[in-house]
């Protein structure tokens, strides 16, 4: 679930260049009350943005439990 405080924090603290050309993995991406995934995709120019969640839904690209993230994406999740 995305609390409005998360969206406000994102808007107030994230710099556009932080995401440009990078591969982004959003864990817990299912749209419930909002999502930053669309903001990232539309305005931050990432190379790729994958939304992962434990169940299907809007903005979920892959269903995967959290304990399988390292197994699937590897230990260097932040740089894959």
C-alpha positions in Angstrom: 0.0 0.0 0.0 1.3 3.5 -0.8 0.6 6.0 1.9 0.3 9.7 0.7 3.3 10.4 2.9 5.4 8.2 0.6 4.4 10.2 -2.4 5.0 13.5 -0.6 8.5 12.3 0.5 9.3 11.2 -3.0 8.3 14.6 -4.5 10.1 16.6 -1.9 13.4 14.6 -1.7 14.1 12.8 -5.0 16.2 14.5 -7.6 15.4 13.7 -11.3 18.9 12.6 -12.1 19.0 9.9 -9.5 17.0 7.6 -11.7 18.1 8.6 -15.2 19.4 5.7 -17.2 19.3 3.3 -14.3 17.4 0.0 -13.8 14.8 0.5 -11.0 13.2 -2.3 -8.9 10.2 -1.2 -6.9 9.3 -3.8 -4.3 5.6 -3.6 -3.3 4.5 -1.9 -6.5 0.8 -2.9 -6.4 -1.3 0.2 -6.8 -3.3 0.8 -3.6 -3.8 4.5 -2.9 -1.1 5.5 -5.3 2.3 4.6 -6.5 5.6 6.2 -7.3 6.3 3.8 -10.2 4.4 5.9 -12.7 6.2 9.1 -11.5 9.6 7.3 -12.0 8.7 6.0 -15.4 7.2 9.2 -16.7 9.5 11.9 -15.3 12.8 10.2 -14.2 13.9 8.6 -17.5 15.0 5.2 -16.1 16.5 2.6 -18.3 14.0 0.1 -16.9 11.5 0.1 -14.0 10.2 -3.3 -12.8 7.4 -3.5 -10.2 7.5 -6.5 -8.0 4.7 -7.6 -5.6 3.5 -10.8 -3.9 0.2 -10.7 -5.9 -0.9 -9.3 -9.2 -2.4 -5.9 -9.7 -1.9 -2.5 -11.3 1.8 -1.6 -11.8 2.9 -5.2 -10.9 5.2 -6.5 -13.6 6.4 -9.6 -11.7 4.9 -11.7 -8.9 7.7 -12.6 -6.5 7.9 -13.1 -2.8 10.4 -10.8 -1.0 12.5 -13.8 0.1 13.1 -14.7 -3.5 14.4 -11.2 -4.6 18.1 -12.0 -4.1 17.7 -15.4 -5.7 16.1 -13.9 -8.8 18.0 -10.7 -9.2 21.3 -11.6 -7.5 23.1 -10.1 -4.5 23.7 -6.8 -6.3 20.0 -5.9 -6.7 20.8 -2.2 -6.6 23.1 -2.5 -9.6 21.5 -5.2 -11.8 
